[in-house]
Amino acid sequence: MYTYALLEPGCYYLIQEKKDLPISLIRINVESDHCVFVSRYQDEEVLEWKKKADPIFDIIELLSDDAVAKWEEAYKATFFFKEEDDDYE
């Protein structure tokens, strides 16, 4: 079992918080003495504090800069497409 203490600020990770949960993409934004401030990317970005001691079932991978750039392009295209659809309702 892993913890958030292992994750580096500024990096994007694919993790599975619990065995039965889906894979999540997260970014560690800020690290304090006892916590980390995390962006969790789902349909929308969710910002939350996590204790460094909070468990993570699996750290699947640290994303490369190239993978992050490709993901950001796809995420932004999907996000802006949804916003444009909302303008016409």
Secondary structure, DSSP 4 states (H G I P E B T S, - for coil): -EEGGGSPTT-EEEEESSTTSPPEEEEEEEE-SSEEEEEEESSSEEEEEEETT-EESEEEEEPPHHHHHHHHHHHHHHHHHHHHHHHT-
